[in-house]
Amino acid sequence: MQLPEGAQVVFEVQASPKEVVTFYKDAMQKKGWSVVMQMDMQNNSILNLAKDDMNLVINASADQEGKTMVQLLLQNNK
């Protein structure tokens, strides 16, 4: 599959940042992605995954209203 240099998706969910990162970590590892880095802080969690020439960064940040903004950034390193 030919991808552009990258793609970004941003959305909001009713889950904690850690729950979001755990969901993507489990789902993507089942598809052959490897964890490069994971960082969990009070209101923010970041997960970096890699597979072949692709890199996926998931950034989940909680707001004051209890919602979490999720940013998915897919990069083609080819």
HELIX and SHEET records of a PDB file:
HELIX    1   1 PRO A   17  LYS A   30  1                                  14    
SHEET    1   A 5 GLY A   6  VAL A  13  0                                        
SHEET    2   A 5 THR A  68  ASN A  76 -1                                        
SHEET    3   A 5 MET A  54  ALA A  62 -1                                        
SHEET    4   A 5 ASN A  44  LYS A  51 -1                                        
SHEET    5   A 5 SER A  34  ASP A  40 -1                                        
END                                                                             
